[in-house]
Amino acid sequence: MGLNTNDAAAFPARGRSYEAKFGDLAFRLDFDADGKRMTFSAIGAKASVSANESGSQTISYTAVPIRPDVFLVYWQEAGGTTVTHVEDFGRNRVYSNITTPEGTFLNLAGDFTPISTP
């Protein structure tokens, strides 16, 4: 029995907002109800890792179920930054790998807190 990687309805973040907090670095993630697009906004003391000058960007993402309440979520931003998350909704944790166009590689882990629900 395989996992359906195209089942956007199974992704718990659809139509919700979350804060991903990595110490002083934090992002607000606003997931569209379509299960395909998300707008992130950099917040906190180090708000400029990958958001554009306005502090936010809307991207298309892919969410792949790993096990109940855990999803691999990945996307590429307009400027070439790539982001991969493991989002654990059961434990409210997020693990992130970010690669910038310049080749900087960041490994982050932090809290993944719901801000709003439908």
Backbone atoms as SQL, in Angstrom:
CREATE TABLE atoms (id INTEGER PRIMARY KEY, chain TEXT, resi INTEGER, resn TEXT, atom TEXT, x REAL, y REAL, z REAL);
INSERT INTO atoms VALUES
  (1, 'A', 1, 'MET', 'N', 0.836, -1.174, 0.000),
  (2, 'A', 1, 'MET', 'CA', 0.000, 0.000, 0.000),
  (3, 'A', 1, 'MET', 'C', 0.881, 1.237, 0.000),
  (4, 'A', 2, 'GLY', 'N', 0.828, 2.036, -1.045),
  (5, 'A', 2, 'GLY', 'CA', 1.670, 3.214, -1.166),
  (6, 'A', 2, 'GLY', 'C', 0.970, 4.476, -0.705),
  (7, 'A', 3, 'LEU', 'N', 1.759, 5.513, -0.519),
  (8, 'A', 3, 'LEU', 'CA', 1.220, 6.805, -0.151),
  (9, 'A', 3, 'LEU', 'C', 0.853, 7.575, -1.404),
  (10, 'A', 4, 'ASN', 'N', -0.280, 8.256, -1.374),
  (11, 'A', 4, 'ASN', 'CA', -0.717, 9.063, -2.511),
  (12, 'A', 4, 'ASN', 'C', -0.122, 10.456, -2.374),
  (13, 'A', 5, 'THR', 'N', 0.906, 10.759, -3.172),
  (14, 'A', 5, 'THR', 'CA', 1.570, 12.051, -3.083),
  (15, 'A', 5, 'THR', 'C', 0.746, 13.163, -3.710),
  (16, 'A', 6, 'ASN', 'N', -0.346, 12.849, -4.372),
  (17, 'A', 6, 'ASN', 'CA', -1.184, 13.865, -4.995),
  (18, 'A', 6, 'ASN', 'C', -2.437, 14.174, -4.187),
  (19, 'A', 7, 'ASP', 'N', -2.569, 13.616, -3.000),
  (20, 'A', 7, 'ASP', 'CA', -3.758, 13.823, -2.189),
  (21, 'A', 7, 'ASP', 'C', -3.599, 15.082, -1.351),
  (22, 'A', 8, 'ALA', 'N', -3.859, 16.254, -1.972),
  (23, 'A', 8, 'ALA', 'CA', -3.732, 17.527, -1.272),
  (24, 'A', 8, 'ALA', 'C', -4.715, 17.628, -0.119),
  (25, 'A', 9, 'ALA', 'N', -5.826, 16.900, -0.174),
  (26, 'A', 9, 'ALA', 'CA', -6.825, 16.972, 0.885),
  (27, 'A', 9, 'ALA', 'C', -6.294, 16.421, 2.204),
  (28, 'A', 10, 'ALA', 'N', -5.303, 15.537, 2.163),
  (29, 'A', 10, 'ALA', 'CA', -4.770, 14.930, 3.377),
  (30, 'A', 10, 'ALA', 'C', -3.808, 15.856, 4.128),
  (31, 'A', 11, 'PHE', 'N', -3.327, 16.903, 3.494),
  (32, 'A', 11, 'PHE', 'CA', -2.330, 17.790, 4.089),
  (33, 'A', 11, 'PHE', 'C', -3.006, 18.698, 5.119),
  (34, 'A', 12, 'PRO', 'N', -2.655, 18.593, 6.408),
  (35, 'A', 12, 'PRO', 'CA', -3.358, 19.325, 7.456),
  (36, 'A', 12, 'PRO', 'C', -3.238, 20.851, 7.377),
  (37, 'A', 13, 'ALA', 'N', -2.246, 21.373, 6.679),
  (38, 'A', 13, 'ALA', 'CA', -2.031, 22.826, 6.638),
  (39, 'A', 13, 'ALA', 'C', -2.925, 23.545, 5.631),
  (40, 'A', 14, 'ARG', 'N', -3.623, 22.806, 4.780),
  (41, 'A', 14, 'ARG', 'CA', -4.488, 23.439, 3.764),
  (42, 'A', 14, 'ARG', 'C', -5.419, 24.455, 4.413),
  (43, 'A', 15, 'GLY', 'N', -5.386, 25.705, 3.909),
  (44, 'A', 15, 'GLY', 'CA', -6.274, 26.744, 4.395),
  (45, 'A', 15, 'GLY', 'C', -5.939, 27.258, 5.781),
  (46, 'A', 16, 'ARG', 'N', -4.763, 26.964, 6.277),
  (47, 'A', 16, 'ARG', 'CA', -4.361, 27.367, 7.624),
  (48, 'A', 16, 'ARG', 'C', -3.060, 28.166, 7.586),
  (49, 'A', 17, 'SER', 'N', -2.763, 28.793, 8.700),
  (50, 'A', 17, 'SER', 'CA', -1.518, 29.548, 8.852),
  (51, 'A', 17, 'SER', 'C', -0.724, 28.981, 10.020),
  (52, 'A', 18, 'TYR', 'N', 0.592, 28.977, 9.861),
  (53, 'A', 18, 'TYR', 'CA', 1.503, 28.471, 10.889),
  (54, 'A', 18, 'TYR', 'C', 2.667, 29.422, 11.053),
  (55, 'A', 19, 'GLU', 'N', 3.273, 29.393, 12.241),
  (56, 'A', 19, 'GLU', 'CA', 4.530, 30.078, 12.453),
  (57, 'A', 19, 'GLU', 'C', 5.609, 29.014, 12.616),
  (58, 'A', 20, 'ALA', 'N', 6.658, 29.123, 11.800),
  (59, 'A', 20, 'ALA', 'CA', 7.838, 28.274, 11.919),
  (60, 'A', 20, 'ALA', 'C', 8.905, 29.122, 12.596),
  (61, 'A', 21, 'LYS', 'N', 9.279, 28.759, 13.807),
  (62, 'A', 21, 'LYS', 'CA', 10.205, 29.580, 14.596),
  (63, 'A', 21, 'LYS', 'C', 11.490, 28.814, 14.867),
  (64, 'A', 22, 'PHE', 'N', 12.586, 29.395, 14.394),
  (65, 'A', 22, 'PHE', 'CA', 13.921, 28.828, 14.547),
  (66, 'A', 22, 'PHE', 'C', 14.772, 29.816, 15.348),
  (67, 'A', 23, 'GLY', 'N', 14.532, 29.964, 16.623),
  (68, 'A', 23, 'GLY', 'CA', 15.239, 30.969, 17.418),
  (69, 'A', 23, 'GLY', 'C', 14.806, 32.362, 16.993),
  (70, 'A', 24, 'ASP', 'N', 15.784, 33.211, 16.606),
  (71, 'A', 24, 'ASP', 'CA', 15.475, 34.573, 16.159),
  (72, 'A', 24, 'ASP', 'C', 14.911, 34.625, 14.746),
  (73, 'A', 25, 'LEU', 'N', 15.023, 33.543, 14.016),
  (74, 'A', 25, 'LEU', 'CA', 14.533, 33.466, 12.645),
  (75, 'A', 25, 'LEU', 'C', 13.150, 32.818, 12.654),
  (76, 'A', 26, 'ALA', 'N', 12.170, 33.502, 12.067),
  (77, 'A', 26, 'ALA', 'CA', 10.816, 32.957, 12.069),
  (78, 'A', 26, 'ALA', 'C', 10.101, 33.327, 10.776),
  (79, 'A', 27, 'PHE', 'N', 9.163, 32.471, 10.389),
  (80, 'A', 27, 'PHE', 'CA', 8.366, 32.692, 9.192),
  (81, 'A', 27, 'PHE', 'C', 6.900, 32.421, 9.495),
  (82, 'A', 28, 'ARG', 'N', 6.038, 33.210, 8.906),
  (83, 'A', 28, 'ARG', 'CA', 4.602, 32.918, 8.908),
  (84, 'A', 28, 'ARG', 'C', 4.312, 32.240, 7.575),
  (85, 'A', 29, 'LEU', 'N', 3.676, 31.076, 7.625),
  (86, 'A', 29, 'LEU', 'CA', 3.326, 30.316, 6.426),
  (87, 'A', 29, 'LEU', 'C', 1.809, 30.292, 6.302),
  (88, 'A', 30, 'ASP', 'N', 1.289, 30.913, 5.240),
  (89, 'A', 30, 'ASP', 'CA', -0.149, 30.949, 4.972),
  (90, 'A', 30, 'ASP', 'C', -0.431, 30.023, 3.798),
  (91, 'A', 31, 'PHE', 'N', -0.971, 28.838, 4.095),
  (92, 'A', 31, 'PHE', 'CA', -1.238, 27.832, 3.076),
  (93, 'A', 31, 'PHE', 'C', -2.615, 28.074, 2.465),
  (94, 'A', 32, 'ASP', 'N', -2.679, 28.156, 1.135),
  (95, 'A', 32, 'ASP', 'CA', -3.959, 28.302, 0.448),
  (96, 'A', 32, 'ASP', 'C', -4.779, 27.030, 0.605),
  (97, 'A', 33, 'ALA', 'N', -6.080, 27.176, 0.482),
  (98, 'A', 33, 'ALA', 'CA', -6.991, 26.034, 0.614),
  (99, 'A', 33, 'ALA', 'C', -6.849, 25.042, -0.536),
  (100, 'A', 34, 'ASP', 'N', -6.222, 25.457, -1.652),
  (101, 'A', 34, 'ASP', 'CA', -6.080, 24.562, -2.810),
  (102, 'A', 34, 'ASP', 'C', -5.040, 23.464, -2.605),
  (103, 'A', 35, 'GLY', 'N', -4.230, 23.572, -1.559),
  (104, 'A', 35, 'GLY', 'CA', -3.205, 22.562, -1.302),
  (105, 'A', 35, 'GLY', 'C', -2.024, 22.641, -2.244),
  (106, 'A', 36, 'LYS', 'N', -1.848, 23.791, -2.924),
  (107, 'A', 36, 'LYS', 'CA', -0.765, 23.925, -3.902),
  (108, 'A', 36, 'LYS', 'C', 0.088, 25.173, -3.713),
  (109, 'A', 37, 'ARG', 'N', -0.475, 26.212, -3.103),
  (110, 'A', 37, 'ARG', 'CA', 0.243, 27.480, -2.981),
  (111, 'A', 37, 'ARG', 'C', 0.309, 27.910, -1.521),
  (112, 'A', 38, 'MET', 'N', 1.390, 28.626, -1.204),
  (113, 'A', 38, 'MET', 'CA', 1.613, 29.101, 0.146),
  (114, 'A', 38, 'MET', 'C', 2.334, 30.441, 0.060),
  (115, 'A', 39, 'THR', 'N', 1.959, 31.363, 0.932),
  (116, 'A', 39, 'THR', 'CA', 2.673, 32.629, 1.056),
  (117, 'A', 39, 'THR', 'C', 3.414, 32.607, 2.372),
  (118, 'A', 40, 'PHE', 'N', 4.722, 32.860, 2.318),
  (119, 'A', 40, 'PHE', 'CA', 5.489, 32.937, 3.553),
  (120, 'A', 40, 'PHE', 'C', 5.956, 34.363, 3.754),
  (121, 'A', 41, 'SER', 'N', 6.007, 34.753, 5.008),
  (122, 'A', 41, 'SER', 'CA', 6.473, 36.081, 5.394),
  (123, 'A', 41, 'SER', 'C', 7.539, 35.910, 6.455),
  (124, 'A', 42, 'ALA', 'N', 8.680, 36.529, 6.230),
  (125, 'A', 42, 'ALA', 'CA', 9.754, 36.485, 7.211),
  (126, 'A', 42, 'ALA', 'C', 9.399, 37.418, 8.362),
  (127, 'A', 43, 'ILE', 'N', 9.558, 36.921, 9.585),
  (128, 'A', 43, 'ILE', 'CA', 9.300, 37.723, 10.781),
  (129, 'A', 43, 'ILE', 'C', 10.433, 37.488, 11.759),
  (130, 'A', 44, 'GLY', 'N', 10.571, 38.328, 12.751),
  (131, 'A', 44, 'GLY', 'CA', 11.612, 38.127, 13.752),
  (132, 'A', 44, 'GLY', 'C', 12.858, 38.922, 13.443),
  (133, 'A', 45, 'ALA', 'N', 13.892, 38.707, 14.249),
  (134, 'A', 45, 'ALA', 'CA', 15.116, 39.507, 14.188),
  (135, 'A', 45, 'ALA', 'C', 15.923, 39.283, 12.910),
  (136, 'A', 46, 'LYS', 'N', 15.868, 38.085, 12.349),
  (137, 'A', 46, 'LYS', 'CA', 16.643, 37.783, 11.144),
  (138, 'A', 46, 'LYS', 'C', 15.683, 37.469, 10.013),
  (139, 'A', 47, 'ALA', 'N', 14.938, 38.479, 9.561),
  (140, 'A', 47, 'ALA', 'CA', 13.821, 38.262, 8.653),
  (141, 'A', 47, 'ALA', 'C', 14.201, 38.248, 7.179),
  (142, 'A', 48, 'SER', 'N', 15.463, 38.141, 6.815),
  (143, 'A', 48, 'SER', 'CA', 15.818, 38.303, 5.407),
  (144, 'A', 48, 'SER', 'C', 16.479, 37.095, 4.759),
  (145, 'A', 49, 'VAL', 'N', 16.276, 35.898, 5.273),
  (146, 'A', 49, 'VAL', 'CA', 16.945, 34.735, 4.681),
  (147, 'A', 49, 'VAL', 'C', 16.505, 34.499, 3.255),
  (148, 'A', 50, 'SER', 'N', 15.195, 34.481, 2.977),
  (149, 'A', 50, 'SER', 'CA', 14.783, 34.160, 1.614),
  (150, 'A', 50, 'SER', 'C', 13.542, 34.891, 1.149),
  (151, 'A', 51, 'ALA', 'N', 12.965, 35.749, 1.949),
  (152, 'A', 51, 'ALA', 'CA', 11.813, 36.524, 1.489),
  (153, 'A', 51, 'ALA', 'C', 12.316, 37.667, 0.612),
  (154, 'A', 52, 'ASN', 'N', 11.445, 38.153, -0.262),
  (155, 'A', 52, 'ASN', 'CA', 11.846, 39.277, -1.098),
  (156, 'A', 52, 'ASN', 'C', 11.863, 40.552, -0.265),
  (157, 'A', 53, 'GLU', 'N', 12.112, 41.701, -0.896),
  (158, 'A', 53, 'GLU', 'CA', 12.242, 42.950, -0.148),
  (159, 'A', 53, 'GLU', 'C', 10.976, 43.303, 0.628),
  (160, 'A', 54, 'SER', 'N', 9.809, 42.890, 0.164),
  (161, 'A', 54, 'SER', 'CA', 8.581, 43.182, 0.883),
  (162, 'A', 54, 'SER', 'C', 8.415, 42.266, 2.094),
  (163, 'A', 55, 'GLY', 'N', 9.285, 41.264, 2.217),
  (164, 'A', 55, 'GLY', 'CA', 9.229, 40.363, 3.352),
  (165, 'A', 55, 'GLY', 'C', 8.358, 39.150, 3.136),
  (166, 'A', 56, 'SER', 'N', 7.761, 39.009, 1.954),
  (167, 'A', 56, 'SER', 'CA', 6.918, 37.838, 1.704),
  (168, 'A', 56, 'SER', 'C', 7.045, 37.386, 0.258),
  (169, 'A', 57, 'GLN', 'N', 6.597, 36.144, 0.022),
  (170, 'A', 57, 'GLN', 'CA', 6.636, 35.567, -1.314),
  (171, 'A', 57, 'GLN', 'C', 5.609, 34.443, -1.382),
  (172, 'A', 58, 'THR', 'N', 4.932, 34.342, -2.513),
  (173, 'A', 58, 'THR', 'CA', 3.987, 33.250, -2.727),
  (174, 'A', 58, 'THR', 'C', 4.633, 32.233, -3.652),
  (175, 'A', 59, 'ILE', 'N', 4.577, 30.975, -3.253),
  (176, 'A', 59, 'ILE', 'CA', 5.233, 29.900, -4.002),
  (177, 'A', 59, 'ILE', 'C', 4.254, 28.737, -4.199),
  (178, 'A', 60, 'SER', 'N', 4.602, 27.859, -5.116),
  (179, 'A', 60, 'SER', 'CA', 3.909, 26.577, -5.280),
  (180, 'A', 60, 'SER', 'C', 4.742, 25.533, -4.562),
  (181, 'A', 61, 'TYR', 'N', 4.095, 24.675, -3.789),
  (182, 'A', 61, 'TYR', 'CA', 4.818, 23.674, -3.016),
  (183, 'A', 61, 'TYR', 'C', 4.253, 22.285, -3.307),
  (184, 'A', 62, 'THR', 'N', 5.013, 21.298, -2.903),
  (185, 'A', 62, 'THR', 'CA', 4.571, 19.901, -2.953),
  (186, 'A', 62, 'THR', 'C', 4.628, 19.350, -1.541),
  (187, 'A', 63, 'ALA', 'N', 3.542, 18.684, -1.110),
  (188, 'A', 63, 'ALA', 'CA', 3.493, 18.044, 0.207),
  (189, 'A', 63, 'ALA', 'C', 3.335, 16.543, 0.005),
  (190, 'A', 64, 'VAL', 'N', 4.240, 15.778, 0.593),
  (191, 'A', 64, 'VAL', 'CA', 4.241, 14.326, 0.458),
  (192, 'A', 64, 'VAL', 'C', 4.066, 13.713, 1.849),
  (193, 'A', 65, 'PRO', 'N', 3.021, 12.897, 2.045),
  (194, 'A', 65, 'PRO', 'CA', 2.844, 12.271, 3.356),
  (195, 'A', 65, 'PRO', 'C', 3.938, 11.236, 3.616),
  (196, 'A', 66, 'ILE', 'N', 4.476, 11.262, 4.839),
  (197, 'A', 66, 'ILE', 'CA', 5.488, 10.292, 5.248),
  (198, 'A', 66, 'ILE', 'C', 4.859, 9.254, 6.170),
  (199, 'A', 67, 'ARG', 'N', 4.118, 9.729, 7.141),
  (200, 'A', 67, 'ARG', 'CA', 3.349, 8.891, 8.062),
  (201, 'A', 67, 'ARG', 'C', 2.275, 9.795, 8.647),
  (202, 'A', 68, 'PRO', 'N', 1.348, 9.273, 9.429),
  (203, 'A', 68, 'PRO', 'CA', 0.309, 10.149, 9.981),
  (204, 'A', 68, 'PRO', 'C', 0.908, 11.381, 10.675),
  (205, 'A', 69, 'ASP', 'N', 0.416, 12.557, 10.305),
  (206, 'A', 69, 'ASP', 'CA', 0.810, 13.852, 10.878),
  (207, 'A', 69, 'ASP', 'C', 2.204, 14.329, 10.486),
  (208, 'A', 70, 'VAL', 'N', 2.904, 13.631, 9.599),
  (209, 'A', 70, 'VAL', 'CA', 4.246, 14.048, 9.177),
  (210, 'A', 70, 'VAL', 'C', 4.275, 14.138, 7.650),
  (211, 'A', 71, 'PHE', 'N', 4.738, 15.303, 7.139),
  (212, 'A', 71, 'PHE', 'CA', 4.789, 15.548, 5.697),
  (213, 'A', 71, 'PHE', 'C', 6.130, 16.122, 5.303),
  (214, 'A', 72, 'LEU', 'N', 6.632, 15.693, 4.147),
  (215, 'A', 72, 'LEU', 'CA', 7.764, 16.314, 3.488),
  (216, 'A', 72, 'LEU', 'C', 7.177, 17.390, 2.590),
  (217, 'A', 73, 'VAL', 'N', 7.612, 18.636, 2.761),
  (218, 'A', 73, 'VAL', 'CA', 7.089, 19.760, 1.987),
  (219, 'A', 73, 'VAL', 'C', 8.282, 20.460, 1.351),
  (220, 'A', 74, 'TYR', 'N', 8.220, 20.698, 0.035),
  (221, 'A', 74, 'TYR', 'CA', 9.363, 21.332, -0.625),
  (222, 'A', 74, 'TYR', 'C', 8.915, 22.291, -1.708),
  (223, 'A', 75, 'TRP', 'N', 9.816, 23.276, -1.982),
  (224, 'A', 75, 'TRP', 'CA', 9.542, 24.272, -3.017),
  (225, 'A', 75, 'TRP', 'C', 10.831, 24.960, -3.440),
  (226, 'A', 76, 'GLN', 'N', 10.741, 25.649, -4.569),
  (227, 'A', 76, 'GLN', 'CA', 11.836, 26.506, -5.027),
  (228, 'A', 76, 'GLN', 'C', 11.278, 27.911, -5.179),
  (229, 'A', 77, 'GLU', 'N', 12.030, 28.888, -4.673),
  (230, 'A', 77, 'GLU', 'CA', 11.586, 30.275, -4.703),
  (231, 'A', 77, 'GLU', 'C', 12.056, 30.960, -5.978),
  (232, 'A', 78, 'ALA', 'N', 11.458, 32.101, -6.263),
  (233, 'A', 78, 'ALA', 'CA', 11.743, 32.838, -7.497),
  (234, 'A', 78, 'ALA', 'C', 13.228, 33.160, -7.655),
  (235, 'A', 79, 'GLY', 'N', 13.909, 33.458, -6.571),
  (236, 'A', 79, 'GLY', 'CA', 15.327, 33.810, -6.631),
  (237, 'A', 79, 'GLY', 'C', 16.261, 32.617, -6.678),
  (238, 'A', 80, 'GLY', 'N', 15.720, 31.396, -6.644),
  (239, 'A', 80, 'GLY', 'CA', 16.545, 30.196, -6.738),
  (240, 'A', 80, 'GLY', 'C', 16.780, 29.473, -5.427),
  (241, 'A', 81, 'THR', 'N', 16.355, 30.056, -4.308),
  (242, 'A', 81, 'THR', 'CA', 16.483, 29.369, -3.030),
  (243, 'A', 81, 'THR', 'C', 15.594, 28.132, -3.037),
  (244, 'A', 82, 'THR', 'N', 16.118, 27.008, -2.532),
  (245, 'A', 82, 'THR', 'CA', 15.307, 25.798, -2.394),
  (246, 'A', 82, 'THR', 'C', 15.099, 25.523, -0.902),
  (247, 'A', 83, 'VAL', 'N', 13.896, 25.064, -0.591),
  (248, 'A', 83, 'VAL', 'CA', 13.526, 24.799, 0.800),
  (249, 'A', 83, 'VAL', 'C', 12.881, 23.424, 0.878),
  (250, 'A', 84, 'THR', 'N', 13.295, 22.642, 1.868),
  (251, 'A', 84, 'THR', 'CA', 12.678, 21.357, 2.161),
  (252, 'A', 84, 'THR', 'C', 12.353, 21.326, 3.649),
  (253, 'A', 85, 'HIS', 'N', 11.095, 21.022, 3.951),
  (254, 'A', 85, 'HIS', 'CA', 10.653, 20.892, 5.347),
  (255, 'A', 85, 'HIS', 'C', 10.211, 19.469, 5.618),
  (256, 'A', 86, 'VAL', 'N', 10.406, 19.022, 6.833),
  (257, 'A', 86, 'VAL', 'CA', 9.660, 17.908, 7.388),
  (258, 'A', 86, 'VAL', 'C', 8.777, 18.556, 8.448),
  (259, 'A', 87, 'GLU', 'N', 7.467, 18.543, 8.198),
  (260, 'A', 87, 'GLU', 'CA', 6.503, 19.191, 9.083),
  (261, 'A', 87, 'GLU', 'C', 5.778, 18.115, 9.887),
  (262, 'A', 88, 'ASP', 'N', 5.987, 18.154, 11.204),
  (263, 'A', 88, 'ASP', 'CA', 5.395, 17.179, 12.115),
  (264, 'A', 88, 'ASP', 'C', 4.253, 17.865, 12.856),
  (265, 'A', 89, 'PHE', 'N', 3.034, 17.646, 12.374),
  (266, 'A', 89, 'PHE', 'CA', 1.856, 18.310, 12.929),
  (267, 'A', 89, 'PHE', 'C', 1.462, 17.731, 14.285),
  (268, 'A', 90, 'GLY', 'N', 1.809, 16.484, 14.548),
  (269, 'A', 90, 'GLY', 'CA', 1.504, 15.862, 15.828),
  (270, 'A', 90, 'GLY', 'C', 2.348, 16.407, 16.968),
  (271, 'A', 91, 'ARG', 'N', 3.574, 16.798, 16.655),
  (272, 'A', 91, 'ARG', 'CA', 4.495, 17.310, 17.683),
  (273, 'A', 91, 'ARG', 'C', 4.736, 18.812, 17.559),
  (274, 'A', 92, 'ASN', 'N', 4.108, 19.458, 16.568),
  (275, 'A', 92, 'ASN', 'CA', 4.292, 20.897, 16.322),
  (276, 'A', 92, 'ASN', 'C', 5.770, 21.254, 16.155),
  (277, 'A', 93, 'ARG', 'N', 6.455, 20.464, 15.295),
  (278, 'A', 93, 'ARG', 'CA', 7.874, 20.688, 15.000),
  (279, 'A', 93, 'ARG', 'C', 8.078, 20.775, 13.502),
  (280, 'A', 94, 'VAL', 'N', 9.093, 21.532, 13.105),
  (281, 'A', 94, 'VAL', 'CA', 9.465, 21.624, 11.699),
  (282, 'A', 94, 'VAL', 'C', 10.986, 21.502, 11.602),
  (283, 'A', 95, 'TYR', 'N', 11.425, 20.740, 10.612),
  (284, 'A', 95, 'TYR', 'CA', 12.847, 20.557, 10.307),
  (285, 'A', 95, 'TYR', 'C', 13.040, 21.086, 8.902),
  (286, 'A', 96, 'SER', 'N', 13.983, 22.004, 8.717),
  (287, 'A', 96, 'SER', 'CA', 14.113, 22.691, 7.444),
  (288, 'A', 96, 'SER', 'C', 15.540, 22.634, 6.926),
  (289, 'A', 97, 'ASN', 'N', 15.660, 22.436, 5.619),
  (290, 'A', 97, 'ASN', 'CA', 16.927, 22.565, 4.910),
  (291, 'A', 97, 'ASN', 'C', 16.718, 23.620, 3.846),
  (292, 'A', 98, 'ILE', 'N', 17.574, 24.643, 3.862),
  (293, 'A', 98, 'ILE', 'CA', 17.483, 25.755, 2.906),
  (294, 'A', 98, 'ILE', 'C', 18.817, 25.869, 2.195),
  (295, 'A', 99, 'THR', 'N', 18.775, 25.933, 0.868),
  (296, 'A', 99, 'THR', 'CA', 19.973, 26.175, 0.073),
  (297, 'A', 99, 'THR', 'C', 19.762, 27.462, -0.707),
  (298, 'A', 100, 'THR', 'N', 20.649, 28.436, -0.510),
  (299, 'A', 100, 'THR', 'CA', 20.553, 29.718, -1.213),
  (300, 'A', 100, 'THR', 'C', 21.216, 29.611, -2.586),
  (301, 'A', 101, 'PRO', 'N', 20.919, 30.531, -3.488),
  (302, 'A', 101, 'PRO', 'CA', 21.565, 30.504, -4.811),
  (303, 'A', 101, 'PRO', 'C', 23.093, 30.612, -4.723),
  (304, 'A', 102, 'GLU', 'N', 23.605, 31.210, -3.652),
  (305, 'A', 102, 'GLU', 'CA', 25.054, 31.348, -3.469),
  (306, 'A', 102, 'GLU', 'C', 25.696, 30.072, -2.932),
  (307, 'A', 103, 'GLY', 'N', 24.857, 29.079, -2.573),
  (308, 'A', 103, 'GLY', 'CA', 25.390, 27.815, -2.092),
  (309, 'A', 103, 'GLY', 'C', 25.403, 27.669, -0.583),
  (310, 'A', 104, 'THR', 'N', 24.918, 28.655, 0.150),
  (311, 'A', 104, 'THR', 'CA', 24.825, 28.525, 1.605),
  (312, 'A', 104, 'THR', 'C', 23.769, 27.489, 1.942),
  (313, 'A', 105, 'PHE', 'N', 24.100, 26.598, 2.870),
  (314, 'A', 105, 'PHE', 'CA', 23.186, 25.533, 3.265),
  (315, 'A', 105, 'PHE', 'C', 22.853, 25.698, 4.735),
  (316, 'A', 106, 'LEU', 'N', 21.570, 25.789, 5.047),
  (317, 'A', 106, 'LEU', 'CA', 21.111, 25.941, 6.429),
  (318, 'A', 106, 'LEU', 'C', 20.313, 24.728, 6.851),
  (319, 'A', 107, 'ASN', 'N', 20.612, 24.207, 8.033),
  (320, 'A', 107, 'ASN', 'CA', 19.837, 23.152, 8.692),
  (321, 'A', 107, 'ASN', 'C', 19.184, 23.780, 9.902),
  (322, 'A', 108, 'LEU', 'N', 17.861, 23.735, 9.955),
  (323, 'A', 108, 'LEU', 'CA', 17.140, 24.361, 11.055),
  (324, 'A', 108, 'LEU', 'C', 16.108, 23.405, 11.627),
  (325, 'A', 109, 'ALA', 'N', 15.811, 23.555, 12.896),
  (326, 'A', 109, 'ALA', 'CA', 14.729, 22.821, 13.538),
  (327, 'A', 109, 'ALA', 'C', 14.060, 23.767, 14.510),
  (328, 'A', 110, 'GLY', 'N', 12.730, 23.688, 14.581),
  (329, 'A', 110, 'GLY', 'CA', 12.050, 24.597, 15.477),
  (330, 'A', 110, 'GLY', 'C', 10.589, 24.245, 15.689),
  (331, 'A', 111, 'ASP', 'N', 9.914, 25.161, 16.358),
  (332, 'A', 111, 'ASP', 'CA', 8.496, 25.000, 16.649),
  (333, 'A', 111, 'ASP', 'C', 7.660, 25.336, 15.412),
  (334, 'A', 112, 'PHE', 'N', 6.554, 24.622, 15.265),
  (335, 'A', 112, 'PHE', 'CA', 5.641, 24.811, 14.142),
  (336, 'A', 112, 'PHE', 'C', 4.248, 24.975, 14.745),
  (337, 'A', 113, 'THR', 'N', 3.866, 26.226, 14.946),
  (338, 'A', 113, 'THR', 'CA', 2.693, 26.553, 15.735),
  (339, 'A', 113, 'THR', 'C', 1.545, 27.027, 14.857),
  (340, 'A', 114, 'PRO', 'N', 0.347, 26.423, 14.990),
  (341, 'A', 114, 'PRO', 'CA', -0.790, 26.920, 14.219),
  (342, 'A', 114, 'PRO', 'C', -1.178, 28.316, 14.687),
  (343, 'A', 115, 'ILE', 'N', -1.417, 29.209, 13.711),
  (344, 'A', 115, 'ILE', 'CA', -1.860, 30.561, 13.998),
  (345, 'A', 115, 'ILE', 'C', -3.360, 30.677, 13.788),
  (346, 'A', 116, 'SER', 'N', -3.846, 30.012, 12.736),
  (347, 'A', 116, 'SER', 'CA', -5.284, 30.055, 12.438),
  (348, 'A', 116, 'SER', 'C', -5.727, 28.739, 11.861),
  (349, 'A', 117, 'THR', 'N', -7.000, 28.463, 12.000),
  (350, 'A', 117, 'THR', 'CA', -7.611, 27.272, 11.424),
  (351, 'A', 117, 'THR', 'C', -8.858, 27.697, 10.680),
  (352, 'A', 118, 'PRO', 'N', -9.303, 26.878, 9.733),
  (353, 'A', 118, 'PRO', 'CA', -10.487, 27.270, 8.946),
  (354, 'A', 118, 'PRO', 'C', -11.733, 27.399, 9.795);
